């Protein structure tokens, strides 16, 4: 960042500048994906994908718990 010329550096996790969308690192890949979905398909589809992701993770957790007898 110190070597960039005429750059407007932000500390935001996800940065949007017109049609350029970036994230600060690989750990934000999921949030970047949701941001791209929102920009391309809209807020409703972004929320649907978020809910599907939560449902999938929760289902996976419950199945593991049942398998382990908890």
Predicted model as a PDB file, atoms N, CA, C, CB and O in Angstrom, pLDDT in the B-factor column:
MODEL        1                                                                  
ATOM      1  N   UNK A   1       0.822  -1.198   0.000  1.00 79.00           N  
ATOM      2  CA  UNK A   1       0.000   0.000   0.000  1.00 79.00           C  
ATOM      3  C   UNK A   1       0.861   1.255   0.000  1.00 79.00           C  
ATOM      4  CB  UNK A   1      -0.932   0.002   1.202  1.00 79.00           C  
ATOM      5  O   UNK A   1       0.492   2.258  -0.611  1.00 79.00           O  
ATOM      6  N   UNK A   2       2.006   1.212   0.679  1.00 84.00           N  
ATOM      7  CA  UNK A   2       2.868   2.386   0.745  1.00 84.00           C  
ATOM      8  C   UNK A   2       3.423   2.766  -0.622  1.00 84.00           C  
ATOM      9  CB  UNK A   2       4.007   2.140   1.710  1.00 84.00           C  
ATOM     10  O   UNK A   2       3.785   3.923  -0.837  1.00 84.00           O  
ATOM     11  N   UNK A   3       3.496   1.823  -1.542  1.00 91.00           N  
ATOM     12  CA  UNK A   3       4.090   2.074  -2.848  1.00 91.00           C  
ATOM     13  C   UNK A   3       3.073   2.486  -3.912  1.00 91.00           C  
ATOM     14  CB  UNK A   3       4.819   0.851  -3.306  1.00 91.00           C  
ATOM     15  O   UNK A   3       3.455   2.787  -5.043  1.00 91.00           O  
ATOM     16  N   UNK A   4       1.804   2.503  -3.571  1.00 87.00           N  
ATOM     17  CA  UNK A   4       0.777   2.895  -4.533  1.00 87.00           C  
ATOM     18  C   UNK A   4       0.772   4.408  -4.715  1.00 87.00           C  
ATOM     19  CB  UNK A   4      -0.610   2.406  -4.075  1.00 87.00           C  
ATOM     20  O   UNK A   4       0.828   5.160  -3.742  1.00 87.00           O  
ATOM     21  N   UNK A   5       0.705   4.841  -5.949  1.00 90.00           N  
ATOM     22  CA  UNK A   5       0.680   6.266  -6.253  1.00 90.00           C  
ATOM     23  C   UNK A   5      -0.749   6.725  -6.494  1.00 90.00           C  
ATOM     24  CB  UNK A   5       1.557   6.577  -7.475  1.00 90.00           C  
ATOM     25  O   UNK A   5      -1.511   6.064  -7.199  1.00 90.00           O  
ATOM     26  N   UNK A   6      -1.104   7.844  -5.916  1.00 89.00           N  
ATOM     27  CA  UNK A   6      -2.438   8.433  -6.097  1.00 89.00           C  
ATOM     28  C   UNK A   6      -3.558   7.457  -5.776  1.00 89.00           C  
ATOM     29  CB  UNK A   6      -2.598   8.927  -7.517  1.00 89.00           C  
ATOM     30  O   UNK A   6      -4.587   7.447  -6.451  1.00 89.00           O  
ATOM     31  N   UNK A   7      -3.366   6.649  -4.763  1.00 85.00           N  
ATOM     32  CA  UNK A   7      -4.380   5.669  -4.386  1.00 85.00           C  
ATOM     33  C   UNK A   7      -5.192   6.176  -3.198  1.00 85.00           C  
ATOM     34  CB  UNK A   7      -3.727   4.316  -4.051  1.00 85.00           C  
ATOM     35  O   UNK A   7      -4.663   6.833  -2.302  1.00 85.00           O  
ATOM     36  N   UNK A   8      -6.469   5.863  -3.207  1.00 83.00           N  
ATOM     37  CA  UNK A   8      -7.346   6.166  -2.089  1.00 83.00           C  
ATOM     38  C   UNK A   8      -7.533   4.865  -1.316  1.00 83.00           C  
ATOM     39  CB  UNK A   8      -8.727   6.768  -2.568  1.00 83.00           C  
ATOM     40  O   UNK A   8      -8.416   4.071  -1.642  1.00 83.00           O  
ATOM     41  N   UNK A   9      -6.713   4.644  -0.303  1.00 84.00           N  
ATOM     42  CA  UNK A   9      -6.707   3.381   0.441  1.00 84.00           C  
ATOM     43  C   UNK A   9      -7.741   3.446   1.556  1.00 84.00           C  
ATOM     44  CB  UNK A   9      -5.296   3.081   1.021  1.00 84.00           C  
ATOM     45  O   UNK A   9      -7.777   4.399   2.334  1.00 84.00           O  
ATOM     46  N   UNK A  10      -8.572   2.426   1.619  1.00 86.00           N  
ATOM     47  CA  UNK A  10      -9.604   2.341   2.651  1.00 86.00           C  
ATOM     48  C   UNK A  10      -9.355   1.127   3.524  1.00 86.00           C  
ATOM     49  CB  UNK A  10     -11.011   2.274   2.024  1.00 86.00           C  
ATOM     50  O   UNK A  10      -8.719   0.163   3.098  1.00 86.00           O  
ATOM     51  N   UNK A  11      -9.851   1.177   4.729  1.00 88.00           N  
ATOM     52  CA  UNK A  11      -9.696   0.072   5.673  1.00 88.00           C  
ATOM     53  C   UNK A  11     -10.910  -0.846   5.688  1.00 88.00           C  
ATOM     54  CB  UNK A  11      -9.447   0.609   7.065  1.00 88.00           C  
ATOM     55  O   UNK A  11     -10.954  -1.797   6.469  1.00 88.00           O  
ATOM     56  N   UNK A  12     -11.900  -0.577   4.834  1.00 92.00           N  
ATOM     57  CA  UNK A  12     -13.119  -1.389   4.796  1.00 92.00           C  
ATOM     58  C   UNK A  12     -12.799  -2.830   4.410  1.00 92.00           C  
ATOM     59  CB  UNK A  12     -14.135  -0.790   3.809  1.00 92.00           C  
ATOM     60  O   UNK A  12     -11.864  -3.087   3.653  1.00 92.00           O  
ATOM     61  N   UNK A  13     -13.571  -3.747   4.928  1.00 94.00           N  
ATOM     62  CA  UNK A  13     -13.386  -5.163   4.591  1.00 94.00           C  
ATOM     63  C   UNK A  13     -13.688  -5.409   3.114  1.00 94.00           C  
ATOM     64  CB  UNK A  13     -14.288  -6.053   5.474  1.00 94.00           C  
ATOM     65  O   UNK A  13     -12.939  -6.102   2.426  1.00 94.00           O  
ATOM     66  N   UNK A  14     -14.785  -4.840   2.637  1.00 95.00           N  
ATOM     67  CA  UNK A  14     -15.188  -4.930   1.232  1.00 95.00           C  
ATOM     68  C   UNK A  14     -15.262  -3.511   0.689  1.00 95.00           C  
ATOM     69  CB  UNK A  14     -16.569  -5.682   1.065  1.00 95.00           C  
ATOM     70  O   UNK A  14     -15.936  -2.657   1.266  1.00 95.00           O  
ATOM     71  N   UNK A  15     -14.579  -3.260  -0.404  1.00 93.00           N  
ATOM     72  CA  UNK A  15     -14.585  -1.927  -1.020  1.00 93.00           C  
ATOM     73  C   UNK A  15     -15.255  -1.994  -2.387  1.00 93.00           C  
ATOM     74  CB  UNK A  15     -13.141  -1.368  -1.150  1.00 93.00           C  
ATOM     75  O   UNK A  15     -14.974  -2.878  -3.195  1.00 93.00           O  
ATOM     76  N   UNK A  16     -16.145  -1.037  -2.621  1.00 93.00           N  
ATOM     77  CA  UNK A  16     -16.847  -0.953  -3.899  1.00 93.00           C  
ATOM     78  C   UNK A  16     -16.552   0.422  -4.498  1.00 93.00           C  
ATOM     79  CB  UNK A  16     -18.399  -1.184  -3.723  1.00 93.00           C  
ATOM     80  O   UNK A  16     -16.806   1.451  -3.872  1.00 93.00           O  
ATOM     81  N   UNK A  17     -16.018   0.426  -5.708  1.00 89.00           N  
ATOM     82  CA  UNK A  17     -15.733   1.657  -6.432  1.00 89.00           C  
ATOM     83  C   UNK A  17     -16.245   1.482  -7.857  1.00 89.00           C  
ATOM     84  CB  UNK A  17     -14.199   1.998  -6.412  1.00 89.00           C  
ATOM     85  O   UNK A  17     -15.581   0.895  -8.711  1.00 89.00           O  
ATOM     86  N   UNK A  18     -17.441   2.006  -8.086  1.00 89.00           N  
ATOM     87  CA  UNK A  18     -18.110   1.864  -9.375  1.00 89.00           C  
ATOM     88  C   UNK A  18     -18.303   0.372  -9.678  1.00 89.00           C  
ATOM     89  CB  UNK A  18     -17.289   2.563 -10.509  1.00 89.00           C  
ATOM     90  O   UNK A  18     -19.072  -0.288  -8.979  1.00 89.00           O  
ATOM     91  N   UNK A  19     -17.640  -0.172 -10.684  1.00 89.00           N  
ATOM     92  CA  UNK A  19     -17.823  -1.592 -11.003  1.00 89.00           C  
ATOM     93  C   UNK A  19     -16.646  -2.447 -10.542  1.00 89.00           C  
ATOM     94  CB  UNK A  19     -18.023  -1.766 -12.498  1.00 89.00           C  
ATOM     95  O   UNK A  19     -16.492  -3.583 -10.990  1.00 89.00           O  
ATOM     96  N   UNK A  20     -15.818  -1.907  -9.651  1.00 92.00           N  
ATOM     97  CA  UNK A  20     -14.709  -2.677  -9.083  1.00 92.00           C  
ATOM     98  C   UNK A  20     -15.036  -2.988  -7.625  1.00 92.00           C  
ATOM     99  CB  UNK A  20     -13.351  -1.894  -9.200  1.00 92.00           C  
ATOM    100  O   UNK A  20     -15.300  -2.089  -6.827  1.00 92.00           O  
ATOM    101  N   UNK A  21     -15.014  -4.269  -7.296  1.00 95.00           N  
ATOM    102  CA  UNK A  21     -15.321  -4.717  -5.942  1.00 95.00           C  
ATOM    103  C   UNK A  21     -14.153  -5.571  -5.459  1.00 95.00           C  
ATOM    104  CB  UNK A  21     -16.674  -5.519  -5.892  1.00 95.00           C  
ATOM    105  O   UNK A  21     -13.764  -6.534  -6.120  1.00 95.00           O  
ATOM    106  N   UNK A  22     -13.596  -5.215  -4.307  1.00 93.00           N  
ATOM    107  CA  UNK A  22     -12.452  -5.958  -3.770  1.00 93.00           C  
ATOM    108  C   UNK A  22     -12.658  -6.235  -2.286  1.00 93.00           C  
ATOM    109  CB  UNK A  22     -11.135  -5.176  -3.995  1.00 93.00           C  
ATOM    110  O   UNK A  22     -13.478  -5.602  -1.621  1.00 93.00           O  
ATOM    111  N   UNK A  23     -11.890  -7.198  -1.789  1.00 94.00           N  
ATOM    112  CA  UNK A  23     -11.891  -7.521  -0.365  1.00 94.00           C  
ATOM    113  C   UNK A  23     -10.460  -7.420   0.141  1.00 94.00           C  
ATOM    114  CB  UNK A  23     -12.485  -8.948  -0.100  1.00 94.00           C  
ATOM    115  O   UNK A  23      -9.509  -7.493  -0.638  1.00 94.00           O  
ATOM    116  N   UNK A  24     -10.314  -7.250   1.450  1.00 91.00           N  
ATOM    117  CA  UNK A  24      -8.987  -7.067   2.032  1.00 91.00           C  
ATOM    118  C   UNK A  24      -8.196  -8.364   2.125  1.00 91.00           C  
ATOM    119  CB  UNK A  24      -9.110  -6.459   3.401  1.00 91.00           C  
ATOM    120  O   UNK A  24      -6.984  -8.309   2.336  1.00 91.00           O  
ATOM    121  N   UNK A  25      -8.810  -9.508   1.979  1.00 91.00           N  
ATOM    122  CA  UNK A  25      -8.066 -10.756   2.057  1.00 91.00           C  
ATOM    123  C   UNK A  25      -8.945 -11.968   1.812  1.00 91.00           C  
ATOM    124  CB  UNK A  25      -7.402 -10.876   3.399  1.00 91.00           C  
ATOM    125  O   UNK A  25     -10.165 -11.867   1.681  1.00 91.00           O  
ATOM    126  N   UNK A  26      -8.287 -13.115   1.754  1.00 93.00           N  
ATOM    127  CA  UNK A  26      -8.982 -14.373   1.453  1.00 93.00           C  
ATOM    128  C   UNK A  26     -10.025 -14.735   2.511  1.00 93.00           C  
ATOM    129  CB  UNK A  26      -7.973 -15.502   1.327  1.00 93.00           C  
ATOM    130  O   UNK A  26     -10.998 -15.424   2.205  1.00 93.00           O  
ATOM    131  N   UNK A  27      -9.838 -14.292   3.717  1.00 93.00           N  
ATOM    132  CA  UNK A  27     -10.791 -14.585   4.787  1.00 93.00           C  
ATOM    133  C   UNK A  27     -12.156 -13.947   4.562  1.00 93.00           C  
ATOM    134  CB  UNK A  27     -10.235 -14.122   6.104  1.00 93.00           C  
ATOM    135  O   UNK A  27     -13.122 -14.287   5.244  1.00 93.00           O  
ATOM    136  N   UNK A  28     -12.235 -13.046   3.632  1.00 93.00           N  
ATOM    137  CA  UNK A  28     -13.494 -12.365   3.322  1.00 93.00           C  
ATOM    138  C   UNK A  28     -14.139 -12.883   2.049  1.00 93.00           C  
ATOM    139  CB  UNK A  28     -13.261 -10.881   3.198  1.00 93.00           C  
ATOM    140  O   UNK A  28     -15.025 -12.233   1.495  1.00 93.00           O  
ATOM    141  N   UNK A  29     -13.707 -14.040   1.580  1.00 93.00           N  
ATOM    142  CA  UNK A  29     -14.227 -14.591   0.318  1.00 93.00           C  
ATOM    143  C   UNK A  29     -15.744 -14.764   0.357  1.00 93.00           C  
ATOM    144  CB  UNK A  29     -13.563 -15.938   0.014  1.00 93.00           C  
ATOM    145  O   UNK A  29     -16.427 -14.444  -0.615  1.00 93.00           O  
ATOM    146  N   UNK A  30     -16.264 -15.258   1.451  1.00 91.00           N  
ATOM    147  CA  UNK A  30     -17.717 -15.451   1.563  1.00 91.00           C  
ATOM    148  C   UNK A  30     -18.471 -14.140   1.484  1.00 91.00           C  
ATOM    149  CB  UNK A  30     -18.060 -16.154   2.863  1.00 91.00           C  
ATOM    150  O   UNK A  30     -19.455 -14.021   0.755  1.00 91.00           O  
ATOM    151  N   UNK A  31     -18.003 -13.152   2.241  1.00 92.00           N  
ATOM    152  CA  UNK A  31     -18.665 -11.850   2.236  1.00 92.00           C  
ATOM    153  C   UNK A  31     -18.534 -11.178   0.871  1.00 92.00           C  
ATOM    154  CB  UNK A  31     -18.078 -10.947   3.331  1.00 92.00           C  
ATOM    155  O   UNK A  31     -19.456 -10.498   0.421  1.00 92.00           O  
ATOM    156  N   UNK A  32     -17.399 -11.364   0.217  1.00 95.00           N  
ATOM    157  CA  UNK A  32     -17.214 -10.835  -1.134  1.00 95.00           C  
ATOM    158  C   UNK A  32     -18.216 -11.484  -2.093  1.00 95.00           C  
ATOM    159  CB  UNK A  32     -15.761 -11.076  -1.621  1.00 95.00           C  
ATOM    160  O   UNK A  32     -18.801 -10.807  -2.938  1.00 95.00           O  
ATOM    161  N   UNK A  33     -18.405 -12.784  -1.958  1.00 94.00           N  
ATOM    162  CA  UNK A  33     -19.362 -13.494  -2.810  1.00 94.00           C  
ATOM    163  C   UNK A  33     -20.778 -12.946  -2.616  1.00 94.00           C  
ATOM    164  CB  UNK A  33     -19.332 -15.004  -2.508  1.00 94.00           C  
ATOM    165  O   UNK A  33     -21.501 -12.729  -3.588  1.00 94.00           O  
ATOM    166  N   UNK A  34     -21.172 -12.723  -1.360  1.00 93.00           N  
ATOM    167  CA  UNK A  34     -22.507 -12.165  -1.104  1.00 93.00           C  
ATOM    168  C   UNK A  34     -22.647 -10.761  -1.692  1.00 93.00           C  
ATOM    169  CB  UNK A  34     -22.789 -12.130   0.407  1.00 93.00           C  
ATOM    170  O   UNK A  34     -23.701 -10.400  -2.214  1.00 93.00           O  
ATOM    171  N   UNK A  35     -21.576  -9.978  -1.603  1.00 95.00           N  
ATOM    172  CA  UNK A  35     -21.599  -8.633  -2.165  1.00 95.00           C  
ATOM    173  C   UNK A  35     -21.762  -8.681  -3.682  1.00 95.00           C  
ATOM    174  CB  UNK A  35     -20.319  -7.876  -1.792  1.00 95.00           C  
ATOM    175  O   UNK A  35     -22.523  -7.901  -4.254  1.00 95.00           O  
ATOM    176  N   UNK A  36     -21.049  -9.593  -4.325  1.00 95.00           N  
ATOM    177  CA  UNK A  36     -21.173  -9.735  -5.779  1.00 95.00           C  
ATOM    178  C   UNK A  36     -22.579 -10.177  -6.170  1.00 95.00           C  
ATOM    179  CB  UNK A  36     -20.140 -10.739  -6.308  1.00 95.00           C  
ATOM    180  O   UNK A  36     -23.139  -9.671  -7.143  1.00 95.00           O  
ATOM    181  N   UNK A  37     -23.148 -11.111  -5.424  1.00 95.00           N  
ATOM    182  CA  UNK A  37     -24.518 -11.564  -5.703  1.00 95.00           C  
ATOM    183  C   UNK A  37     -25.487 -10.396  -5.570  1.00 95.00           C  
ATOM    184  CB  UNK A  37     -24.927 -12.715  -4.746  1.00 95.00           C  
ATOM    185  O   UNK A  37     -26.366 -10.216  -6.413  1.00 95.00           O  
ATOM    186  N   UNK A  38     -25.326  -9.595  -4.501  1.00 95.00           N  
ATOM    187  CA  UNK A  38     -26.207  -8.448  -4.291  1.00 95.00           C  
ATOM    188  C   UNK A  38     -26.089  -7.453  -5.449  1.00 95.00           C  
ATOM    189  CB  UNK A  38     -25.876  -7.754  -2.956  1.00 95.00           C  
ATOM    190  O   UNK A  38     -27.098  -6.932  -5.922  1.00 95.00           O  
ATOM    191  N   UNK A  39     -24.869  -7.191  -5.903  1.00 95.00           N  
ATOM    192  CA  UNK A  39     -24.668  -6.231  -6.992  1.00 95.00           C  
ATOM    193  C   UNK A  39     -25.218  -6.742  -8.319  1.00 95.00           C  
ATOM    194  CB  UNK A  39     -23.189  -5.914  -7.140  1.00 95.00           C  
ATOM    195  O   UNK A  39     -25.769  -5.969  -9.103  1.00 95.00           O  
ATOM    196  N   UNK A  40     -25.071  -8.037  -8.572  1.00 95.00           N  
ATOM    197  CA  UNK A  40     -25.482  -8.599  -9.860  1.00 95.00           C  
ATOM    198  C   UNK A  40     -26.966  -8.978  -9.878  1.00 95.00           C  
ATOM    199  CB  UNK A  40     -24.634  -9.825 -10.186  1.00 95.00           C  
ATOM    200  O   UNK A  40     -27.670  -8.691 -10.846  1.00 95.00           O  
ATOM    201  N   UNK A  41     -27.437  -9.621  -8.808  1.00 96.00           N  
ATOM    202  CA  UNK A  41     -28.799 -10.169  -8.808  1.00 96.00           C  
ATOM    203  C   UNK A  41     -29.774  -9.427  -7.889  1.00 96.00           C  
ATOM    204  CB  UNK A  41     -28.752 -11.611  -8.405  1.00 96.00           C  
ATOM    205  O   UNK A  41     -30.987  -9.560  -8.053  1.00 96.00           O  
ATOM    206  N   UNK A  42     -29.272  -8.655  -6.934  1.00 96.00           N  
ATOM    207  CA  UNK A  42     -30.148  -7.906  -6.040  1.00 96.00           C  
ATOM    208  C   UNK A  42     -30.135  -8.438  -4.613  1.00 96.00           C  
ATOM    209  CB  UNK A  42     -31.552  -7.927  -6.570  1.00 96.00           C  
ATOM    210  O   UNK A  42     -29.612  -9.514  -4.325  1.00 96.00           O  
ATOM    211  N   UNK A  43     -30.736  -7.636  -3.731  1.00 95.00           N  
ATOM    212  CA  UNK A  43     -30.743  -7.953  -2.297  1.00 95.00           C  
ATOM    213  C   UNK A  43     -31.526  -9.225  -1.972  1.00 95.00           C  
ATOM    214  CB  UNK A  43     -31.327  -6.791  -1.519  1.00 95.00           C  
ATOM    215  O   UNK A  43     -31.127  -9.995  -1.098  1.00 95.00           O  
ATOM    216  N   UNK A  44     -32.628  -9.445  -2.666  1.00 95.00           N  
ATOM    217  CA  UNK A  44     -33.464 -10.614  -2.373  1.00 95.00           C  
ATOM    218  C   UNK A  44     -32.679 -11.908  -2.629  1.00 95.00           C  
ATOM    219  CB  UNK A  44     -34.758 -10.589  -3.232  1.00 95.00           C  
ATOM    220  O   UNK A  44     -32.683 -12.815  -1.797  1.00 95.00           O  
ATOM    221  N   UNK A  45     -32.018 -11.985  -3.766  1.00 94.00           N  
ATOM    222  CA  UNK A  45     -31.247 -13.190  -4.091  1.00 94.00           C  
ATOM    223  C   UNK A  45     -30.068 -13.358  -3.136  1.00 94.00           C  
ATOM    224  CB  UNK A  45     -30.743 -13.132  -5.545  1.00 94.00           C  
ATOM    225  O   UNK A  45     -29.733 -14.478  -2.751  1.00 94.00           O  
ATOM    226  N   UNK A  46     -29.433 -12.235  -2.750  1.00 93.00           N  
ATOM    227  CA  UNK A  46     -28.330 -12.329  -1.784  1.00 93.00           C  
ATOM    228  C   UNK A  46     -28.828 -12.943  -0.476  1.00 93.00           C  
ATOM    229  CB  UNK A  46     -27.709 -10.929  -1.520  1.00 93.00           C  
ATOM    230  O   UNK A  46     -28.183 -13.830   0.083  1.00 93.00           O  
ATOM    231  N   UNK A  47     -29.963 -12.474   0.005  1.00 90.00           N  
ATOM    232  CA  UNK A  47     -30.511 -13.007   1.258  1.00 90.00           C  
ATOM    233  C   UNK A  47     -30.886 -14.472   1.109  1.00 90.00           C  
ATOM    234  CB  UNK A  47     -31.736 -12.196   1.699  1.00 90.00           C  
ATOM    235  O   UNK A  47     -30.685 -15.256   2.037  1.00 90.00           O  
ATOM    236  N   UNK A  48     -31.425 -14.856  -0.040  1.00 90.00           N  
ATOM    237  CA  UNK A  48     -31.759 -16.260  -0.264  1.00 90.00           C  
ATOM    238  C   UNK A  48     -30.508 -17.133  -0.190  1.00 90.00           C  
ATOM    239  CB  UNK A  48     -32.451 -16.436  -1.624  1.00 90.00           C  
ATOM    240  O   UNK A  48     -30.532 -18.198   0.427  1.00 90.00           O  
ATOM    241  N   UNK A  49     -29.434 -16.696  -0.805  1.00 90.00           N  
ATOM    242  CA  UNK A  49     -28.185 -17.472  -0.771  1.00 90.00           C  
ATOM    243  C   UNK A  49     -27.641 -17.526   0.647  1.00 90.00           C  
ATOM    244  CB  UNK A  49     -27.130 -16.863  -1.725  1.00 90.00           C  
ATOM    245  O   UNK A  49     -27.168 -18.576   1.082  1.00 90.00           O  
ATOM    246  N   UNK A  50     -27.697 -16.414   1.379  1.00 87.00           N  
ATOM    247  CA  UNK A  50     -27.243 -16.411   2.779  1.00 87.00           C  
ATOM    248  C   UNK A  50     -28.036 -17.433   3.596  1.00 87.00           C  
ATOM    249  CB  UNK A  50     -27.391 -14.994   3.402  1.00 87.00           C  
ATOM    250  O   UNK A  50     -27.457 -18.215   4.350  1.00 87.00           O  
ATOM    251  N   UNK A  51     -29.356 -17.423   3.445  1.00 86.00           N  
ATOM    252  CA  UNK A  51     -30.192 -18.351   4.206  1.00 86.00           C  
ATOM    253  C   UNK A  51     -29.916 -19.796   3.806  1.00 86.00           C  
ATOM    254  CB  UNK A  51     -31.673 -18.023   4.002  1.00 86.00           C  
ATOM    255  O   UNK A  51     -29.884 -20.680   4.662  1.00 86.00           O  
ATOM    256  N   UNK A  52     -29.718 -20.045   2.508  1.00 85.00           N  
ATOM    257  CA  UNK A  52     -29.397 -21.404   2.064  1.00 85.00           C  
ATOM    258  C   UNK A  52     -28.080 -21.863   2.666  1.00 85.00           C  
ATOM    259  CB  UNK A  52     -29.331 -21.475   0.530  1.00 85.00           C  
ATOM    260  O   UNK A  52     -27.941 -23.027   3.042  1.00 85.00           O  
ATOM    261  N   UNK A  53     -27.119 -20.965   2.759  1.00 84.00           N  
ATOM    262  CA  UNK A  53     -25.817 -21.302   3.337  1.00 84.00           C  
ATOM    263  C   UNK A  53     -25.959 -21.667   4.806  1.00 84.00           C  
ATOM    264  CB  UNK A  53     -24.834 -20.133   3.175  1.00 84.00           C  
ATOM    265  O   UNK A  53     -25.371 -22.641   5.275  1.00 84.00           O  
ATOM    266  N   UNK A  54     -26.741 -20.879   5.525  1.00 79.00           N  
ATOM    267  CA  UNK A  54     -26.959 -21.151   6.951  1.00 79.00           C  
ATOM    268  C   UNK A  54     -27.688 -22.474   7.124  1.00 79.00           C  
ATOM    269  CB  UNK A  54     -27.760 -20.006   7.616  1.00 79.00           C  
ATOM    270  O   UNK A  54     -27.323 -23.279   7.980  1.00 79.00           O  
ATOM    271  N   UNK A  55     -28.715 -22.702   6.315  1.00 79.00           N  
ATOM    272  CA  UNK A  55     -29.461 -23.964   6.387  1.00 79.00           C  
ATOM    273  C   UNK A  55     -28.534 -25.146   6.137  1.00 79.00           C  
ATOM    274  CB  UNK A  55     -30.620 -23.972   5.368  1.00 79.00           C  
ATOM    275  O   UNK A  55     -28.606 -26.152   6.843  1.00 79.00           O  
ATOM    276  N   UNK A  56     -27.674 -25.034   5.148  1.00 76.00           N  
ATOM    277  CA  UNK A  56     -26.745 -26.118   4.817  1.00 76.00           C  
ATOM    278  C   UNK A  56     -25.795 -26.389   5.985  1.00 76.00           C  
ATOM    279  CB  UNK A  56     -25.942 -25.772   3.545  1.00 76.00           C  
ATOM    280  O   UNK A  56     -25.594 -27.541   6.370  1.00 76.00           O  
ATOM    281  N   UNK A  57     -25.213 -25.328   6.545  1.00 78.00           N  
ATOM    282  CA  UNK A  57     -24.271 -25.491   7.655  1.00 78.00           C  
ATOM    283  C   UNK A  57     -24.976 -26.064   8.885  1.00 78.00           C  
ATOM    284  CB  UNK A  57     -23.609 -24.142   8.002  1.00 78.00           C  
ATOM    285  O   UNK A  57     -24.431 -26.927   9.572  1.00 78.00           O  
ATOM    286  N   UNK A  58     -26.180 -25.583   9.157  1.00 82.00           N  
ATOM    287  CA  UNK A  58     -26.933 -26.069  10.304  1.00 82.00           C  
ATOM    288  C   UNK A  58     -27.315 -27.535  10.111  1.00 82.00           C  
ATOM    289  CB  UNK A  58     -28.188 -25.211  10.525  1.00 82.00           C  
ATOM    290  O   UNK A  58     -27.209 -28.329  11.046  1.00 82.00           O  
ATOM    291  N   UNK A  59     -27.751 -27.896   8.929  1.00 80.00           N  
ATOM    292  CA  UNK A  59     -28.108 -29.292   8.640  1.00 80.00           C  
ATOM    293  C   UNK A  59     -26.889 -30.198   8.808  1.00 80.00           C  
ATOM    294  CB  UNK A  59     -28.680 -29.425   7.204  1.00 80.00           C  
ATOM    295  O   UNK A  59     -26.987 -31.279   9.389  1.00 80.00           O  
ATOM    296  N   UNK A  60     -25.744 -29.750   8.298  1.00 80.00           N  
ATOM    297  CA  UNK A  60     -24.508 -30.520   8.424  1.00 80.00           C  
ATOM    298  C   UNK A  60     -24.143 -30.701   9.889  1.00 80.00           C  
ATOM    299  CB  UNK A  60     -23.360 -29.830   7.671  1.00 80.00           C  
ATOM    300  O   UNK A  60     -23.742 -31.792  10.295  1.00 80.00           O  
ATOM    301  N   UNK A  61     -24.277 -29.646  10.688  1.00 81.00           N  
ATOM    302  CA  UNK A  61     -23.975 -29.716  12.117  1.00 81.00           C  
ATOM    303  C   UNK A  61     -24.909 -30.690  12.827  1.00 81.00           C  
ATOM    304  CB  UNK A  61     -24.082 -28.326  12.753  1.00 81.00           C  
ATOM    305  O   UNK A  61     -24.458 -31.509  13.629  1.00 81.00           O  
ATOM    306  N   UNK A  62     -26.195 -30.607  12.540  1.00 80.00           N  
ATOM    307  CA  UNK A  62     -27.175 -31.482  13.177  1.00 80.00           C  
ATOM    308  C   UNK A  62     -26.911 -32.942  12.800  1.00 80.00           C  
ATOM    309  CB  UNK A  62     -28.608 -31.071  12.773  1.00 80.00           C  
ATOM    310  O   UNK A  62     -26.996 -33.820  13.659  1.00 80.00           O  
ATOM    311  N   UNK A  63     -26.593 -33.216  11.534  1.00 79.00           N  
ATOM    312  CA  UNK A  63     -26.319 -34.582  11.111  1.00 79.00           C  
ATOM    313  C   UNK A  63     -25.072 -35.141  11.817  1.00 79.00           C  
ATOM    314  CB  UNK A  63     -26.136 -34.636   9.585  1.00 79.00           C  
ATOM    315  O   UNK A  63     -25.050 -36.310  12.202  1.00 79.00           O  
ATOM    316  N   UNK A  64     -24.060 -34.322  11.983  1.00 81.00           N  
ATOM    317  CA  UNK A  64     -22.859 -34.757  12.700  1.00 81.00           C  
ATOM    318  C   UNK A  64     -23.165 -35.055  14.160  1.00 81.00           C  
ATOM    319  CB  UNK A  64     -21.765 -33.694  12.605  1.00 81.00           C  
ATOM    320  O   UNK A  64     -22.667 -36.034  14.716  1.00 81.00           O  
ATOM    321  N   UNK A  65     -23.986 -34.209  14.781  1.00 80.00           N  
ATOM    322  CA  UNK A  65     -24.377 -34.419  16.164  1.00 80.00           C  
ATOM    323  C   UNK A  65     -25.166 -35.729  16.320  1.00 80.00           C  
ATOM    324  CB  UNK A  65     -25.209 -33.229  16.663  1.00 80.00           C  
ATOM    325  O   UNK A  65     -24.940 -36.492  17.259  1.00 80.00           O  
ATOM    326  N   UNK A  66     -26.086 -35.974  15.390  1.00 81.00           N  
ATOM    327  CA  UNK A  66     -26.879 -37.196  15.445  1.00 81.00           C  
ATOM    328  C   UNK A  66     -25.979 -38.430  15.237  1.00 81.00           C  
ATOM    329  CB  UNK A  66     -28.003 -37.157  14.377  1.00 81.00           C  
ATOM    330  O   UNK A  66     -26.158 -39.452  15.900  1.00 81.00           O  
ATOM    331  N   UNK A  67     -25.038 -38.325  14.337  1.00 81.00           N  
ATOM    332  CA  UNK A  67     -24.131 -39.418  14.060  1.00 81.00           C  
ATOM    333  C   UNK A  67     -23.268 -39.747  15.293  1.00 81.00           C  
ATOM    334  CB  UNK A  67     -23.243 -39.070  12.860  1.00 81.00           C  
ATOM    335  O   UNK A  67     -22.954 -40.909  15.549  1.00 81.00           O  
ATOM    336  N   UNK A  68     -22.899 -38.723  16.034  1.00 81.00           N  
ATOM    337  CA  UNK A  68     -22.082 -38.911  17.236  1.00 81.00           C  
ATOM    338  C   UNK A  68     -22.903 -39.231  18.470  1.00 81.00           C  
ATOM    339  CB  UNK A  68     -21.263 -37.681  17.494  1.00 81.00           C  
ATOM    340  O   UNK A  68     -22.349 -39.372  19.559  1.00 81.00           O  
ATOM    341  N   UNK A  69     -24.236 -39.351  18.317  1.00 75.00           N  
ATOM    342  CA  UNK A  69     -25.114 -39.730  19.415  1.00 75.00           C  
ATOM    343  C   UNK A  69     -25.365 -38.630  20.409  1.00 75.00           C  
ATOM    344  CB  UNK A  69     -24.553 -40.889  20.120  1.00 75.00           C  
ATOM    345  O   UNK A  69     -25.651 -38.909  21.573  1.00 75.00           O  
ATOM    346  N   UNK A  70     -25.270 -37.405  19.993  1.00 60.00           N  
ATOM    347  CA  UNK A  70     -25.506 -36.280  20.922  1.00 60.00           C  
ATOM    348  C   UNK A  70     -26.889 -35.740  20.759  1.00 60.00           C  
ATOM    349  CB  UNK A  70     -24.493 -35.163  20.705  1.00 60.00           C  
ATOM    350  O   UNK A  70     -27.268 -34.795  21.451  1.00 60.00           O  
TER     351      UNK A  70                                                      
ENDMDL                                                                          
END                                                                             
